[in-house]
Amino acid sequence: MTDTVGSAAAVLAEYLTTTLELFTKPAVGDTWPLFTGNLPDHDSVEDSAAAVYDVRGEYHGKDMDGEEYQRYCVLLYVRAASYLTAWIKLSAVIDTLVAISNRSATVGERVYTILNISKENGIEHESVDSKQRNILSIKLLASLK
């Protein structure tokens, strides 16, 4: 598949909020909002929130017809007031994502196919922020077209 995906994080965010409804789209006062490219720290954002970021993926080369194959890499961060709350939320999201096979997600006018998603590592505790909220993360690999 040729690298025509604008942002794998945006595709995943759309699927997580619209199709799976595991998070909400960011709006003031929403529970478990999912942001793309940043995790705001201002008072209007709930303690329980998440963010997805695009990071370097894996290039797998070309097939006999010259079509390129790549697995896009997305970091998913989950923040919550308690460690256990963050862990439970992230675990539930991971269990759902790794079961995906050939699902559609629409971003803007474009429809993407999520072929599959896998974990590159396990859940990691990133930090406790200045407001004593726990931030956990996982790195995901997504095959999209």
C-alpha positions in Angstrom: 0.0 0.0 0.0 1.4 3.3 -1.0 2.0 5.9 1.7 -1.1 8.0 1.2 -2.4 8.0 4.7 -2.3 11.6 6.0 -2.3 10.8 9.7 -2.7 7.3 11.2 -3.4 8.9 14.5 -6.3 10.9 13.0 -7.7 7.7 11.5 -7.4 5.8 14.8 -8.9 8.7 16.7 -11.9 8.8 14.4 -12.5 5.1 14.8 -12.1 5.1 18.6 -14.5 8.0 19.0 -17.1 7.5 16.3 -17.3 3.8 15.6 -16.2 2.2 18.9 -17.2 5.1 21.2 -14.5 4.2 23.6 -13.6 7.9 23.9 -15.5 11.1 23.0 -14.4 13.9 20.6 -12.9 16.8 22.5 -15.4 19.2 23.9 -15.6 21.1 27.2 -16.7 18.8 30.0 -16.7 15.6 28.0 -15.7 12.3 29.7 -12.7 10.6 28.2 -12.0 13.0 25.4 -9.5 11.8 22.8 -7.1 14.4 21.4 -4.9 14.1 18.4 -1.3 15.4 18.6 -1.6 16.9 22.1 -2.9 16.2 25.6 -4.1 19.5 27.0 -3.5 20.3 30.7 -5.9 23.1 31.3 -8.8 23.1 33.8 -11.5 22.7 31.1 -10.3 19.2 30.2 -11.3 16.4 32.5 -8.6 14.4 34.4 -9.6 11.3 32.4 -8.4 12.0 28.9 -6.4 10.5 26.1 -4.3 11.5 23.1 -2.9 9.8 20.0 0.3 10.8 18.2 1.9 9.8 14.9 5.4 8.4 15.3 7.8 6.7 12.9 6.4 3.4 11.5 7.9 0.5 9.7 8.6 0.4 6.0 8.2 -3.2 4.6 9.3 -2.7 1.0 7.5 -3.2 -2.2 5.7 -6.1 -3.8 6.2 -7.3 -7.4 3.9 -4.6 -8.8 5.9 -1.9 -7.0 3.2 -1.2 -4.3 4.8 -0.1 -1.1 3.9 -1.5 2.3 4.1 0.3 5.6 2.9 -0.2 9.1 2.0 3.1 10.7 3.0 3.7 14.3 0.7 5.5 16.8 1.3 6.3 20.4 -1.8 6.2 22.6 -1.6 8.0 25.9 -4.2 7.7 28.6 -4.4 10.0 31.6 -6.4 9.5 34.8 -6.5 10.6 38.4 -5.7 7.0 39.5 -3.2 4.6 38.1 -5.8 1.8 38.1 -8.4 3.8 36.2 -5.8 4.6 33.5 -4.7 1.0 33.4 -8.2 -0.4 33.1 -9.2 2.0 30.3 -6.0 1.5 28.3 -6.3 -2.3 28.7 -9.9 -2.3 27.4 -9.0 -0.1 24.4 -6.0 -2.4 23.5 -8.2 -5.6 23.8 -10.7 -4.0 21.4 -8.1 -2.6 18.9 -6.1 -5.8 18.5 -9.3 -7.7 17.5 -9.9 -5.3 14.5 -9.8 -6.7 11.0 -10.7 -4.8 7.9 -12.8 -2.0 9.4 -13.5 1.4 7.9 -12.9 4.9 9.3 -13.8 8.1 7.6 -11.6 11.2 8.1 -12.9 14.2 6.3 -13.9 13.0 2.8 -11.6 10.0 2.8 -12.5 6.5 3.8 -9.6 4.4 5.2 -9.5 0.7 5.8 -7.9 -0.4 9.1 -6.5 -3.8 8.1 -5.2 -4.6 11.6 -3.7 -3.2 14.7 -1.1 -4.8 16.9 0.9 -3.9 20.0 4.6 -3.1 19.6 5.1 -3.2 23.4 3.1 -3.5 26.6 1.5 -0.7 28.7 4.1 1.7 30.1 3.7 4.1 33.0 5.0 7.4 31.6 4.7 9.8 34.5 2.6 11.5 37.1 1.9 15.0 36.0 1.9 18.2 38.1 -1.7 17.6 39.1 -0.9 14.0 40.3 -2.6 12.3 37.4 -1.1 9.1 36.0 -0.2 8.9 32.3 0.2 5.5 30.7 1.0 4.7 27.1 1.3 2.0 24.5 2.8 1.9 21.0 0.5 0.5 18.3 1.3 -0.6 14.8 -1.5 -0.1 12.2 -1.9 -1.4 8.7 -4.0 1.1 6.8 -5.0 1.7 3.3 
